[in-house]
Amino acid sequence: MPQQVSVGNVLYPVDDVDSAVKFYESVLTLPTKFQDGSRFAALDGGKVTVAIAGPEEDVTGGRVAASFKVSDVASAVNAAVAAGATIVRDPEDGPHETRAVVLDPWGNAVVLYAPLKA
């Protein structure tokens, strides 16, 4: 059965989450949905969340990336690799989700994530 996939967020790695939140709130008037200290913040970008990742949560090595919500991260990684992607980070449990990072065949970072399983 094919996975249900949606763009969950666009990830922006930053050195200072508080400053980045202030910037996007003031310049683009994006309201903050939640903030996890200096680790991570989610801003309401309409249909897509703008995710601000501090150094502790930067899974892409400083690259801006779309994050795709999938039902099974390991299966999505396997499908991506079979189609020519390269693994940057194997599936791992983070504080908020299971996630992995691949580079598509053109070198673009792609984050694949799913809610943590209970």
OpenMM code with the backbone's topology and positions (N, CA, C; nanometers):
from openmm import Vec3, app, unit

residues = "MET PRO GLN GLN VAL SER VAL GLY ASN VAL LEU TYR PRO VAL ASP ASP VAL ASP SER ALA VAL LYS PHE TYR GLU SER VAL LEU THR LEU PRO THR LYS PHE GLN ASP GLY SER ARG PHE ALA ALA LEU ASP GLY GLY LYS VAL THR VAL ALA ILE ALA GLY PRO GLU GLU ASP VAL THR GLY GLY ARG VAL ALA ALA SER PHE LYS VAL SER ASP VAL ALA SER ALA VAL ASN ALA ALA VAL ALA ALA GLY ALA THR ILE VAL ARG ASP PRO GLU ASP GLY PRO HIS GLU THR ARG ALA VAL VAL LEU ASP PRO TRP GLY ASN ALA VAL VAL LEU TYR ALA PRO LEU LYS ALA".split()
positions = [
    Vec3(0.0848, -0.1179, 0.0000),
    Vec3(0.0000, 0.0000, 0.0000),
    Vec3(0.0889, 0.1237, 0.0000),
    Vec3(0.0638, 0.2209, -0.0893),
    Vec3(0.1461, 0.3422, -0.0934),
    Vec3(0.1315, 0.4239, 0.0349),
    Vec3(0.2385, 0.4926, 0.0692),
    Vec3(0.2363, 0.5769, 0.1892),
    Vec3(0.1593, 0.7051, 0.1623),
    Vec3(0.0960, 0.7559, 0.2668),
    Vec3(0.0379, 0.8892, 0.2625),
    Vec3(0.1507, 0.9866, 0.2943),
    Vec3(0.1777, 1.0793, 0.2070),
    Vec3(0.2884, 1.1724, 0.2245),
    Vec3(0.2369, 1.3147, 0.2138),
    Vec3(0.2872, 1.4015, 0.3004),
    Vec3(0.2549, 1.5436, 0.2925),
    Vec3(0.3765, 1.6237, 0.3355),
    Vec3(0.3857, 1.7464, 0.2851),
    Vec3(0.4923, 1.8346, 0.3318),
    Vec3(0.4507, 1.8834, 0.4693),
    Vec3(0.5291, 1.8496, 0.5696),
    Vec3(0.4970, 1.8895, 0.7055),
    Vec3(0.5541, 2.0243, 0.7400),
    Vec3(0.6753, 2.0504, 0.6907),
    Vec3(0.7375, 2.1786, 0.7196),
    Vec3(0.8535, 2.2035, 0.6261),
    Vec3(0.8989, 2.3265, 0.6267),
    Vec3(1.0242, 2.3635, 0.5621),
    Vec3(1.1186, 2.3979, 0.6759),
    Vec3(1.2317, 2.3277, 0.6801),
    Vec3(1.3252, 2.3361, 0.7911),
    Vec3(1.4348, 2.4385, 0.7628),
    Vec3(1.4507, 2.5324, 0.8560),
    Vec3(1.5553, 2.6337, 0.8471),
    Vec3(1.6512, 2.6153, 0.9644),
    Vec3(1.7719, 2.5648, 0.9406),
    Vec3(1.8705, 2.5547, 1.0484),
    Vec3(1.9254, 2.6937, 1.0819),
    Vec3(1.9362, 2.7231, 1.2108),
    Vec3(1.9858, 2.8535, 1.2555),
    Vec3(2.0771, 2.8355, 1.3765),
    Vec3(2.1580, 2.9365, 1.4041),
    Vec3(2.2440, 2.9344, 1.5227),
    Vec3(2.1699, 2.9805, 1.6476),
    Vec3(2.0643, 3.0598, 1.6304),
    Vec3(1.9948, 3.1192, 1.7441),
    Vec3(1.8444, 3.1152, 1.7191),
    Vec3(1.7782, 3.0209, 1.7816),
    Vec3(1.6345, 3.0013, 1.7598),
    Vec3(1.5547, 3.1243, 1.8016),
    Vec3(1.5844, 3.1826, 1.9173),
    Vec3(1.5099, 3.2998, 1.9638),
    Vec3(1.5169, 3.4143, 1.8637),
    Vec3(1.6364, 3.4429, 1.8135),
    Vec3(1.6516, 3.5519, 1.7156),
    Vec3(1.5781, 3.5205, 1.5861),
    Vec3(1.5835, 3.3948, 1.5432),
    Vec3(1.5149, 3.3569, 1.4199),
    Vec3(1.3637, 3.3696, 1.4353),
    Vec3(1.3119, 3.3262, 1.5493),
    Vec3(1.1683, 3.3393, 1.5747),
    Vec3(1.1284, 3.4864, 1.5706),
    Vec3(1.2035, 3.5720, 1.6385),
    Vec3(1.1738, 3.7166, 1.6378),
    Vec3(1.1762, 3.7713, 1.4957),
    Vec3(1.2746, 3.7286, 1.4149),
    Vec3(1.2852, 3.7746, 1.2763),
    Vec3(1.1597, 3.7367, 1.1980),
    Vec3(1.1231, 3.6084, 1.1980),
    Vec3(1.0092, 3.5638, 1.1181),
    Vec3(0.8759, 3.6150, 1.1721),
    Vec3(0.8663, 3.6354, 1.3029),
    Vec3(0.7454, 3.6959, 1.3587),
    Vec3(0.7329, 3.8415, 1.3162),
    Vec3(0.8440, 3.9158, 1.3205),
    Vec3(0.8365, 4.0598, 1.2916),
    Vec3(0.8357, 4.0897, 1.1417),
    Vec3(0.9169, 4.0211, 1.0646),
    Vec3(0.9274, 4.0511, 0.9217),
    Vec3(0.8106, 3.9919, 0.8430),
    Vec3(0.7759, 3.8675, 0.8717),
    Vec3(0.6706, 3.8006, 0.7951),
    Vec3(0.5412, 3.7818, 0.8744),
    Vec3(0.5384, 3.8279, 0.9964),
    Vec3(0.4242, 3.8174, 1.0886),
    Vec3(0.3736, 3.6728, 1.1033),
    Vec3(0.4670, 3.5778, 1.1060),
    Vec3(0.4296, 3.4381, 1.1261),
    Vec3(0.4133, 3.4116, 1.2751),
    Vec3(0.2972, 3.3683, 1.3186),
    Vec3(0.2787, 3.3387, 1.4611),
    Vec3(0.3496, 3.2090, 1.4996),
    Vec3(0.4029, 3.2062, 1.6200),
    Vec3(0.4691, 3.0871, 1.6707),
    Vec3(0.3645, 2.9873, 1.7190),
    Vec3(0.3735, 2.8651, 1.6684),
    Vec3(0.2847, 2.7569, 1.7119),
    Vec3(0.3363, 2.6968, 1.8419),
    Vec3(0.4670, 2.6722, 1.8488),
    Vec3(0.5306, 2.6294, 1.9727),
    Vec3(0.6814, 2.6445, 1.9597),
    Vec3(0.7472, 2.6502, 2.0741),
    Vec3(0.8923, 2.6601, 2.0768),
    Vec3(0.9452, 2.5687, 2.1869),
    Vec3(1.0465, 2.4915, 2.1533),
    Vec3(1.1124, 2.4009, 2.2472),
    Vec3(1.2482, 2.4614, 2.2818),
    Vec3(1.2464, 2.5666, 2.3617),
    Vec3(1.3700, 2.6333, 2.4049),
    Vec3(1.4566, 2.6755, 2.2883),
    Vec3(1.5862, 2.6453, 2.2970),
    Vec3(1.6803, 2.6822, 2.1915),
    Vec3(1.6968, 2.5700, 2.0897),
    Vec3(1.6145, 2.4636, 2.1019),
    Vec3(1.6249, 2.3488, 2.0121),
    Vec3(1.5483, 2.3674, 1.8821),
    Vec3(1.4222, 2.4152, 1.8946),
    Vec3(1.3311, 2.4062, 1.7813),
    Vec3(1.2133, 2.5001, 1.8015),
    Vec3(1.1618, 2.5535, 1.6928),
    Vec3(1.0378, 2.6304, 1.6968),
    Vec3(0.9587, 2.6012, 1.5702),
    Vec3(0.8272, 2.6056, 1.5829),
    Vec3(0.7378, 2.5867, 1.4697),
    Vec3(0.6550, 2.7131, 1.4540),
    Vec3(0.6612, 2.7729, 1.3359),
    Vec3(0.5845, 2.8930, 1.3069),
    Vec3(0.4774, 2.8606, 1.2043),
    Vec3(0.3635, 2.9256, 1.2176),
    Vec3(0.2504, 2.9011, 1.1288),
    Vec3(0.2721, 2.9730, 0.9967),
    Vec3(0.3051, 2.8945, 0.8944),
    Vec3(0.3246, 2.9488, 0.7609),
    Vec3(0.2051, 2.9242, 0.6706),
    Vec3(0.0891, 2.9055, 0.7297),
    Vec3(-0.0304, 2.8750, 0.6507),
    Vec3(-0.0432, 2.7250, 0.6353),
    Vec3(-0.0386, 2.6762, 0.5131),
    Vec3(-0.0536, 2.5325, 0.4900),
    Vec3(0.0725, 2.4544, 0.5253),
    Vec3(0.1847, 2.5212, 0.5388),
    Vec3(0.3108, 2.4553, 0.5717),
    Vec3(0.3743, 2.5266, 0.6905),
    Vec3(0.4242, 2.4487, 0.7842),
    Vec3(0.4920, 2.5038, 0.9014),
    Vec3(0.6336, 2.5463, 0.8637),
    Vec3(0.6766, 2.6589, 0.9153),
    Vec3(0.8160, 2.7011, 0.9041),
    Vec3(0.8837, 2.6517, 1.0316),
    Vec3(0.9758, 2.5583, 1.0165),
    Vec3(1.0434, 2.4964, 1.1303),
    Vec3(1.1812, 2.5584, 1.1463),
    Vec3(1.2092, 2.6056, 1.2655),
    Vec3(1.3385, 2.6664, 1.2973),
    Vec3(1.4141, 2.5668, 1.3850),
    Vec3(1.5283, 2.5199, 1.3372),
    Vec3(1.6063, 2.4200, 1.4109),
    Vec3(1.7366, 2.4809, 1.4599),
    Vec3(1.7541, 2.4774, 1.5914),
    Vec3(1.8804, 2.5204, 1.6497),
    Vec3(1.9873, 2.4155, 1.6249),
    Vec3(2.1111, 2.4457, 1.6629),
    Vec3(2.2218, 2.3527, 1.6370),
    Vec3(2.1959, 2.2107, 1.6875),
    Vec3(2.1294, 2.1970, 1.7991),
    Vec3(2.1016, 2.0652, 1.8563),
    Vec3(2.0048, 1.9834, 1.7705),
    Vec3(1.9206, 2.0510, 1.6942),
    Vec3(1.8202, 1.9841, 1.6109),
    Vec3(1.8486, 1.9957, 1.4618),
    Vec3(1.9641, 2.0475, 1.4240),
    Vec3(1.9989, 2.0606, 1.2822),
    Vec3(2.0379, 1.9240, 1.2276),
    Vec3(1.9442, 1.8582, 1.1624),
    Vec3(1.9690, 1.7247, 1.1084),
    Vec3(2.0192, 1.7281, 0.9642),
    Vec3(2.0214, 1.8461, 0.9022),
    Vec3(2.0569, 1.8560, 0.7603),
    Vec3(2.1958, 1.9141, 0.7359),
    Vec3(2.2710, 1.9400, 0.8410),
    Vec3(2.4040, 1.9974, 0.8199),
    Vec3(2.3994, 2.1390, 0.7676),
    Vec3(2.3014, 2.2160, 0.8124),
    Vec3(2.2924, 2.3567, 0.7727),
    Vec3(2.2173, 2.3818, 0.6436),
    Vec3(2.1584, 2.2807, 0.5850),
    Vec3(2.0840, 2.2983, 0.4599),
    Vec3(1.9361, 2.3219, 0.4879),
    Vec3(1.8756, 2.4118, 0.4150),
    Vec3(1.7303, 2.4279, 0.4182),
    Vec3(1.6718, 2.3059, 0.3479),
    Vec3(1.5643, 2.2504, 0.4029),
    Vec3(1.5060, 2.1297, 0.3437),
    Vec3(1.3567, 2.1235, 0.3695),
    Vec3(1.2847, 2.0688, 0.2736),
    Vec3(1.1451, 2.0346, 0.2978),
    Vec3(1.1435, 1.9074, 0.3807),
    Vec3(1.0512, 1.9011, 0.4751),
    Vec3(1.0343, 1.7833, 0.5589),
    Vec3(0.9027, 1.7175, 0.5216),
    Vec3(0.9088, 1.5913, 0.4848),
    Vec3(0.7921, 1.5189, 0.4394),
    Vec3(0.7452, 1.4214, 0.5463),
    Vec3(0.6190, 1.4338, 0.5848),
    Vec3(0.5595, 1.3428, 0.6822),
    Vec3(0.5178, 1.2155, 0.6088),
    Vec3(0.5702, 1.1031, 0.6545),
    Vec3(0.5414, 0.9735, 0.5936),
    Vec3(0.4872, 0.8803, 0.7014),
    Vec3(0.4280, 0.7703, 0.6611),
    Vec3(0.3759, 0.6769, 0.7601),
    Vec3(0.4831, 0.5821, 0.8114),
    Vec3(0.5874, 0.5563, 0.7326),
    Vec3(0.6944, 0.4639, 0.7717),
    Vec3(0.8269, 0.5185, 0.7214),
    Vec3(0.9087, 0.5701, 0.8117),
    Vec3(1.0345, 0.6353, 0.7733),
    Vec3(1.1295, 0.5366, 0.7076),
    Vec3(1.1462, 0.4187, 0.7647),
    Vec3(1.2410, 0.3208, 0.7081),
    Vec3(1.2020, 0.2826, 0.5657),
    Vec3(1.0739, 0.2600, 0.5409),
    Vec3(1.0284, 0.2261, 0.4056),
    Vec3(1.0515, 0.3414, 0.3088),
    Vec3(1.0263, 0.4636, 0.3553),
    Vec3(1.0480, 0.5804, 0.2694),
    Vec3(1.1952, 0.5964, 0.2350),
    Vec3(1.2833, 0.5724, 0.3326),
    Vec3(1.4279, 0.5802, 0.3064),
    Vec3(1.4670, 0.4730, 0.2052),
    Vec3(1.4185, 0.3512, 0.2243),
    Vec3(1.4516, 0.2433, 0.1299),
    Vec3(1.4053, 0.2761, -0.0117),
    Vec3(1.2854, 0.3315, -0.0242),
    Vec3(1.2341, 0.3685, -0.1566),
    Vec3(1.3182, 0.4798, -0.2179),
    Vec3(1.3587, 0.5773, -0.1352),
    Vec3(1.4401, 0.6878, -0.1849),
    Vec3(1.5759, 0.6374, -0.2340),
    Vec3(1.6383, 0.5497, -0.1567),
    Vec3(1.7690, 0.4950, -0.1959),
    Vec3(1.7563, 0.4133, -0.3243),
    Vec3(1.6498, 0.3349, -0.3358),
    Vec3(1.6276, 0.2559, -0.4573),
    Vec3(1.6112, 0.3449, -0.5805),
    Vec3(1.5651, 0.4679, -0.5581),
    Vec3(1.5443, 0.5623, -0.6678),
    Vec3(1.6640, 0.6552, -0.6884),
    Vec3(1.7751, 0.6305, -0.6166),
    Vec3(1.8963, 0.7085, -0.6409),
    Vec3(1.9370, 0.8048, -0.5316),
    Vec3(1.8641, 0.8089, -0.4210),
    Vec3(1.9003, 0.8988, -0.3106),
    Vec3(2.0174, 0.8408, -0.2324),
    Vec3(2.0827, 0.9280, -0.1560),
    Vec3(2.1930, 0.8900, -0.0686),
    Vec3(2.1526, 0.9215, 0.0747),
    Vec3(2.1784, 0.8284, 0.1653),
    Vec3(2.1438, 0.8504, 0.3056),
    Vec3(2.2442, 0.9447, 0.3705),
    Vec3(2.1925, 1.0478, 0.4369),
    Vec3(2.2738, 1.1386, 0.5177),
    Vec3(2.2643, 1.0978, 0.6642),
    Vec3(2.1423, 1.0702, 0.7091),
    Vec3(2.1163, 1.0245, 0.8461),
    Vec3(2.0153, 0.9112, 0.8398),
    Vec3(2.0542, 0.7970, 0.8956),
    Vec3(1.9623, 0.6837, 0.9047),
    Vec3(1.8447, 0.7202, 0.9950),
    Vec3(1.7342, 0.6455, 0.9848),
    Vec3(1.6213, 0.6715, 1.0748),
    Vec3(1.6648, 0.6692, 1.2212),
    Vec3(1.6183, 0.7694, 1.2950),
    Vec3(1.6498, 0.7809, 1.4374),
    Vec3(1.5333, 0.8491, 1.5064),
    Vec3(1.5171, 0.8176, 1.6342),
    Vec3(1.4144, 0.8848, 1.7120),
    Vec3(1.4693, 1.0145, 1.7674),
    Vec3(1.4019, 1.1250, 1.7367),
    Vec3(1.4343, 1.2548, 1.7939),
    Vec3(1.3380, 1.2827, 1.9076),
    Vec3(1.3420, 1.4018, 1.9638),
    Vec3(1.2533, 1.4328, 2.0749),
    Vec3(1.1062, 1.4419, 2.0348),
    Vec3(1.0791, 1.4653, 1.9072),
    Vec3(0.9415, 1.4862, 1.8637),
    Vec3(0.8939, 1.3874, 1.7579),
    Vec3(0.9864, 1.3153, 1.6917),
    Vec3(0.9480, 1.2277, 1.5825),
    Vec3(1.0615, 1.1316, 1.5489),
    Vec3(1.0301, 1.0319, 1.4664),
    Vec3(1.1327, 0.9504, 1.4029),
    Vec3(1.1663, 1.0212, 1.2733),
    Vec3(1.2949, 1.0320, 1.2410),
    Vec3(1.3335, 1.1095, 1.1231),
    Vec3(1.4564, 1.0496, 1.0578),
    Vec3(1.4722, 1.0821, 0.9319),
    Vec3(1.5898, 1.0447, 0.8542),
    Vec3(1.6126, 1.1558, 0.7529),
    Vec3(1.7344, 1.1619, 0.7000),
    Vec3(1.7659, 1.2620, 0.5980),
    Vec3(1.8348, 1.1913, 0.4820),
    Vec3(1.7890, 1.2222, 0.3625),
    Vec3(1.8531, 1.1721, 0.2412),
    Vec3(1.8830, 1.2902, 0.1496),
    Vec3(1.9751, 1.2692, 0.0581),
    Vec3(1.9971, 1.3640, -0.0513),
    Vec3(1.9330, 1.3038, -0.1747),
    Vec3(1.8478, 1.3816, -0.2419),
    Vec3(1.7889, 1.3306, -0.3651),
    Vec3(1.8998, 1.3166, -0.4702),
    Vec3(1.8713, 1.2595, -0.5866),
    Vec3(1.9770, 1.2393, -0.6860),
    Vec3(2.0461, 1.3683, -0.7335),
    Vec3(1.9889, 1.4843, -0.7003),
    Vec3(2.0462, 1.6122, -0.7419),
    Vec3(2.1144, 1.6843, -0.6265),
    Vec3(2.1252, 1.6179, -0.5122),
    Vec3(2.1974, 1.6730, -0.3980),
    Vec3(2.1157, 1.7577, -0.3023),
    Vec3(1.9833, 1.7593, -0.3171),
    Vec3(1.8969, 1.8361, -0.2271),
    Vec3(1.8629, 1.7540, -0.1034),
    Vec3(1.8711, 1.8166, 0.0135),
    Vec3(1.8366, 1.7480, 0.1377),
    Vec3(1.6857, 1.7297, 0.1472),
    Vec3(1.6448, 1.6108, 0.1901),
    Vec3(1.5039, 1.5763, 0.2102),
    Vec3(1.4928, 1.5111, 0.3474),
    Vec3(1.4102, 1.5689, 0.4342),
    Vec3(1.3857, 1.5105, 0.5658),
    Vec3(1.2584, 1.4263, 0.5560),
    Vec3(1.2666, 1.3046, 0.6059),
    Vec3(1.1512, 1.2143, 0.6108),
    Vec3(1.1206, 1.1913, 0.7578),
    Vec3(0.9954, 1.2112, 0.7994),
    Vec3(0.9644, 1.1960, 0.9419),
    Vec3(0.8261, 1.1382, 0.9635),
    Vec3(0.8078, 1.0820, 1.0828),
    Vec3(0.6786, 1.0265, 1.1247),
    Vec3(0.6685, 1.0445, 1.2752),
    Vec3(0.5465, 1.0525, 1.3267),
    Vec3(0.5311, 1.0628, 1.4729),
    Vec3(0.5975, 0.9428, 1.5418),
    Vec3(0.6474, 0.9663, 1.6622),
    Vec3(0.7045, 0.8571, 1.7404),
    Vec3(0.5977, 0.7526, 1.7676),
    Vec3(0.6336, 0.6266, 1.7568),
    Vec3(0.5396, 0.5192, 1.7847),
    Vec3(0.5394, 0.4919, 1.9345),
    Vec3(0.4206, 0.4764, 1.9883),
    Vec3(0.4062, 0.4527, 2.1331),
    Vec3(0.4560, 0.3169, 2.1743),
] * unit.nanometer
topology = app.Topology()
chain = topology.addChain("A")
for resn in residues:
    res = topology.addResidue(resn, chain)
    for name in ("N", "CA", "C"):
        topology.addAtom(name, app.Element.getBySymbol(name[0]), res)
